[in-house]
Amino acid sequence: MNRVFAGLLVIAGLVVGTGAARADGSAIHGFVDVSLKNAYITPRGLLVVDDGATIQVLNGLVINVYDAPDETLKGISLVFGTWNDIATEQKATNVGAWNEFDWFVGANFSLGDRWTLGAQYVEFISPPNYFKTERNMEFTLSYDDGVKDRAFSLQPYVKVFWAISGDSTVVTGKRGNTFDVEIGAKPNISFDLLGAPATLSAPTWVTVGPKSYWGGTSNFGVFTTGLNLKLPLQFIPPKYGNWYTAFGVQYYNLLNRKLRDAQALTGAVGPLDPGHKEVVVGSFSVGFGF
């Protein structure tokens, strides 16, 4: 249900940068991100947990397997990892705290100086068997408009999410052999905050697709935008990895009525509750890469 990817696997989503080995000569990069949130809502707008708090843990490896800086295909990297959601409270009593486990594998291709094409296979698994395993593919095309010595960039992208088989990834929609499209950008600006290099980003996207993906009411899924402030933890020596902390808030507008209907089925709201059209998720994260 939620990923990568959303984010975006820079650590969120799963487009992890490709290209040459790091300055120390290593072609292997690892990452870990632990987030505390007041709710769990997927990138496609399914509200899964709305009570208490939820802990989400993302970790994985990126292996650079090809590096040709002077060619059109400049680099290829392989991505492996897992994602977990652990809820402190659940209205759906038959689910339990360990709400979801995902694993993913994929590859990213650096094309020219700006473009990255990513392909990833991901499975959404319910440890308490609350839903049948959902097998999916994600294809992402992103453009890096960052310029040296310029603090701001837009970072637009488009992502095709193909639900291969299993239960509906939005509960009320078609089970397998369907898709939606995420169109978005990750505008960000870098600046100094109390002597530390900070990054403020505004992840924003909208999803569209066939009506059957959500269950038949509209071609639009969810619109979301937010703010995320990321700061390095400079007191931790680099030999222990590059640590950071982040604070964020994300606003979701559930454009599709079926996404609100699904909330009663996930246990996010009571059976007679009309569901939330708007959801705000606050988050605090700590993570590192090496």
C-alpha positions as CSV (number, residue, x, y, z in Angstrom):
1,M,0.0,0.0,0.0
2,N,2.4,2.7,1.0
3,R,5.9,3.0,-0.3
4,V,8.3,4.0,-2.0
5,F,8.7,4.8,-2.9
6,A,5.9,7.7,-2.0
7,G,8.1,8.3,-1.2
8,L,10.2,8.4,-3.2
9,L,13.0,6.3,-2.7
10,V,15.7,8.8,-2.7
11,I,15.0,7.1,0.3
12,A,10.4,7.8,-1.0
13,G,9.5,6.1,-4.1
14,L,11.5,4.8,-5.3
15,V,13.5,6.6,-7.7
16,V,16.9,6.3,-6.2
17,G,19.7,8.2,-8.0
18,T,21.9,6.2,-10.3
19,G,25.3,6.8,-11.6
20,A,28.9,6.6,-10.6
21,A,30.4,5.2,-7.5
22,R,30.9,7.5,-4.5
23,A,34.1,9.4,-3.9
24,D,35.4,6.7,-1.6
25,G,35.2,4.2,-4.4
26,S,32.2,2.3,-3.1
27,A,29.4,1.3,-5.6
28,I,27.1,0.2,-2.8
29,H,24.9,2.6,-0.9
30,G,22.6,1.7,2.0
31,F,19.7,3.7,3.6
32,V,17.5,3.5,6.6
33,D,14.6,5.8,7.5
34,V,12.3,5.6,10.5
35,S,9.2,7.8,10.6
36,L,6.6,8.5,13.3
37,K,3.3,9.8,11.9
38,N,-0.2,10.5,13.2
39,A,-1.8,8.5,10.3
40,Y,-1.0,6.1,7.5
41,I,-2.4,7.1,4.1
42,T,-1.0,5.6,0.9
43,P,0.3,7.6,-2.1
44,R,-2.9,6.6,-3.9
45,G,-5.1,8.1,-1.2
46,L,-6.2,5.0,0.9
47,L,-6.5,6.0,4.6
48,V,-5.4,2.9,6.5
49,V,-4.8,4.1,10.0
50,D,-6.3,7.2,11.6
51,D,-5.9,6.6,15.3
52,G,-2.9,6.9,17.6
53,A,0.4,6.9,15.8
54,T,2.1,4.8,13.2
55,I,5.7,3.9,12.8
56,Q,7.1,3.3,9.3
57,V,10.5,1.8,8.7
58,L,12.2,1.9,5.2
59,N,15.6,0.3,4.5
60,G,17.5,-1.0,1.5
61,L,20.5,-1.1,-0.7
62,V,21.4,0.6,-4.0
63,I,24.1,-1.0,-6.1
64,N,25.7,0.9,-9.0
65,V,26.4,-1.8,-11.6
66,Y,27.2,0.4,-14.7
67,D,28.9,3.8,-15.0
68,A,29.6,5.5,-18.3
69,P,29.5,9.3,-17.7
70,D,30.2,10.1,-21.4
71,E,27.5,8.0,-22.8
72,T,23.7,8.6,-23.3
73,L,23.1,5.8,-20.8
74,K,25.2,7.1,-18.0
75,G,24.5,4.7,-15.2
76,I,22.4,1.7,-14.0
77,S,21.7,1.0,-10.4
78,L,19.8,-1.9,-8.7
79,V,17.6,-1.2,-5.7
80,F,16.5,-3.7,-3.0
81,G,14.6,-3.0,0.2
82,T,11.7,-3.5,2.6
83,W,9.1,-1.2,4.2
84,N,7.0,-1.8,7.4
85,D,4.1,-0.1,9.0
86,I,3.5,-0.6,12.7
87,A,0.4,1.0,14.2
88,T,0.1,1.8,17.9
89,E,-3.7,1.6,17.7
90,Q,-6.1,-0.1,15.3
91,K,-9.8,0.2,14.9
92,A,-9.7,-3.0,12.8
93,T,-9.1,-5.4,15.8
94,N,-8.3,-8.4,13.6
95,V,-5.2,-6.6,12.1
96,G,-2.8,-6.1,14.9
97,A,0.0,-3.6,15.4
98,W,2.2,-5.0,12.5
99,N,-0.1,-3.7,9.8
100,E,1.9,-4.2,6.6
101,F,5.2,-5.5,5.2
102,D,6.4,-4.6,1.7
103,W,9.5,-5.7,-0.2
104,F,10.7,-4.3,-3.5
105,V,13.4,-4.8,-6.2
106,G,14.1,-2.6,-9.2
107,A,16.5,-0.8,-11.4
108,N,17.1,2.8,-12.3
109,F,18.7,4.1,-15.6
110,S,20.4,7.5,-15.9
111,L,19.6,8.9,-19.3
112,G,21.7,11.9,-20.4
113,D,22.4,14.6,-17.9
114,R,18.8,15.1,-16.6
115,W,16.5,12.1,-17.0
116,T,16.1,9.0,-14.9
117,L,13.9,6.0,-15.8
118,G,13.0,3.6,-13.0
119,A,11.2,0.2,-13.0
120,Q,10.4,-1.6,-9.7
121,Y,8.5,-4.7,-8.6
122,V,6.9,-4.4,-5.2
123,E,4.7,-6.7,-3.1
124,F,2.3,-5.4,-0.4
125,I,1.9,-8.1,2.2
126,S,-0.5,-8.2,5.2
127,P,1.2,-10.1,8.2
128,P,-2.3,-10.8,9.8
129,N,-3.7,-11.8,6.3
130,Y,-6.1,-8.8,6.3
131,F,-5.8,-8.6,2.5
132,K,-4.4,-10.9,-0.2
133,T,-0.8,-10.1,-1.3
134,E,-0.8,-7.3,-3.9
135,R,1.8,-7.7,-6.6
136,N,2.6,-4.4,-8.5
137,M,5.0,-2.7,-10.9
138,E,6.0,1.0,-10.8
139,F,7.5,2.8,-13.8
140,T,8.9,6.3,-13.1
141,L,10.3,9.0,-15.4
142,S,11.9,11.9,-13.6
143,Y,13.7,15.1,-14.6
144,D,16.5,16.7,-12.6
145,D,16.4,20.5,-13.2
146,G,18.9,21.3,-10.5
147,V,21.7,23.6,-11.5
148,K,25.0,24.1,-9.6
149,D,25.0,27.1,-7.3
150,R,21.2,27.5,-7.7
151,A,19.3,26.8,-4.5
152,F,15.9,26.0,-6.0
153,S,14.8,23.1,-8.3
154,L,11.4,21.7,-9.3
155,Q,12.1,18.0,-9.9
156,P,9.0,17.0,-11.9
157,Y,8.2,13.3,-12.5
158,V,5.5,10.9,-13.7
159,K,4.8,7.5,-12.3
160,V,2.7,4.6,-13.7
161,F,1.6,2.2,-11.0
162,W,0.4,-1.1,-12.4
163,A,-1.5,-3.4,-10.1
164,I,-0.7,-6.9,-11.4
165,S,-2.7,-9.2,-9.1
166,G,-4.1,-9.6,-5.6
167,D,-6.6,-7.4,-3.7
168,S,-7.4,-3.9,-4.8
169,T,-4.7,-1.5,-3.6
170,V,-7.5,1.0,-2.8
171,V,-9.9,-1.7,-1.4
172,T,-13.0,-0.8,-3.5
173,G,-11.5,-1.0,-7.0
174,K,-10.6,-3.7,-9.5
175,R,-8.5,-6.5,-8.3
176,G,-5.4,-6.7,-10.5
177,N,-4.8,-5.8,-14.1
178,T,-5.4,-2.1,-13.6
179,F,-3.4,1.0,-13.0
180,D,-3.2,4.7,-12.0
181,V,-0.8,7.5,-12.9
182,E,0.9,9.8,-10.5
183,I,1.9,13.2,-11.9
184,G,4.0,15.3,-9.5
185,A,7.0,17.3,-8.6
186,K,9.3,17.7,-5.6
187,P,10.1,21.4,-5.4
188,N,12.9,22.1,-3.0
189,I,15.2,24.9,-1.8
190,S,18.5,24.6,0.0
191,F,19.6,27.2,2.6
192,D,21.6,27.6,5.8
193,L,19.6,27.2,9.1
194,L,21.6,28.1,12.2
195,G,24.8,27.1,10.4
196,A,23.5,23.8,9.1
197,P,22.7,23.0,5.4
198,A,18.9,22.6,5.4
199,T,16.5,21.5,2.6
200,L,12.8,22.5,2.5
201,S,10.8,20.5,0.0
202,A,7.1,20.5,-1.1
203,P,6.2,17.1,-2.4
204,T,3.1,17.5,-4.6
205,W,1.2,15.1,-6.8
206,V,-2.2,14.1,-8.3
207,T,-3.3,10.7,-9.4
208,V,-5.5,9.8,-12.4
209,G,-6.6,6.6,-14.0
210,P,-9.5,4.5,-15.2
211,K,-12.6,4.7,-13.1
212,S,-12.4,0.9,-12.4
213,Y,-9.2,1.4,-10.5
214,W,-11.1,3.1,-7.7
215,G,-14.4,1.3,-8.2
216,G,-16.2,3.4,-10.8
217,T,-17.0,7.0,-9.8
218,S,-14.2,9.2,-11.3
219,N,-10.9,9.3,-13.1
220,F,-9.3,11.3,-10.3
221,G,-7.9,9.8,-7.2
222,V,-6.1,12.1,-4.7
223,F,-4.4,15.5,-4.7
224,T,-1.7,16.1,-2.1
225,T,0.9,18.7,-1.2
226,G,3.1,19.4,1.8
227,L,6.2,20.8,3.4
228,N,9.2,18.8,4.6
229,L,12.3,20.2,6.4
230,K,15.4,18.1,6.4
231,L,18.5,18.7,8.5
232,P,21.8,16.8,8.8
233,L,22.8,15.6,12.2
234,Q,26.3,17.0,12.0
235,F,27.3,15.9,15.5
236,I,27.4,12.3,14.3
237,P,30.8,11.5,12.7
238,P,30.6,10.7,9.0
239,K,32.3,7.3,9.6
240,Y,29.0,6.2,11.1
241,G,27.0,7.3,8.0
242,N,25.3,10.5,6.9
243,W,22.5,11.0,9.5
244,Y,19.6,13.4,9.2
245,T,16.3,14.3,10.8
246,A,13.2,15.6,9.1
247,F,9.9,17.3,10.1
248,G,6.9,17.3,7.7
249,V,3.2,17.9,7.2
250,Q,1.3,16.6,4.2
251,Y,-2.2,17.6,3.1
252,Y,-4.4,15.1,1.2
253,N,-7.6,15.9,-0.7
254,L,-9.4,12.7,-1.6
255,L,-11.0,13.6,-4.9
256,N,-12.5,10.2,-5.5
257,R,-15.6,9.3,-3.4
258,K,-14.6,5.6,-3.3
259,L,-11.4,6.5,-1.3
260,R,-13.7,7.8,1.4
261,D,-16.0,4.8,1.2
262,A,-12.9,2.5,1.7
263,Q,-12.1,4.0,5.1
264,A,-14.9,2.1,6.7
265,L,-13.6,-1.1,5.2
266,T,-10.0,-0.5,6.4
267,G,-11.3,0.4,9.9
268,A,-9.9,3.9,9.7
269,V,-13.5,5.2,10.5
270,G,-16.6,3.7,11.9
271,P,-19.1,1.8,9.6
272,L,-21.6,4.6,9.6
273,D,-19.0,7.4,9.2
274,P,-19.0,9.1,5.8
275,G,-15.2,9.2,5.8
276,H,-12.7,12.0,5.6
277,K,-12.4,13.9,2.4
278,E,-9.3,15.8,3.7
279,V,-6.5,14.3,5.7
280,V,-3.4,16.0,7.2
281,V,-0.4,13.9,8.2
282,G,2.4,15.1,10.4
283,S,5.7,13.3,10.5
284,F,9.0,13.1,12.3
285,S,11.8,11.1,10.8
286,V,15.4,10.0,11.5
287,G,17.6,8.2,9.1
288,F,21.0,7.7,7.6
289,G,22.7,6.6,4.4
290,F,26.2,5.2,3.7
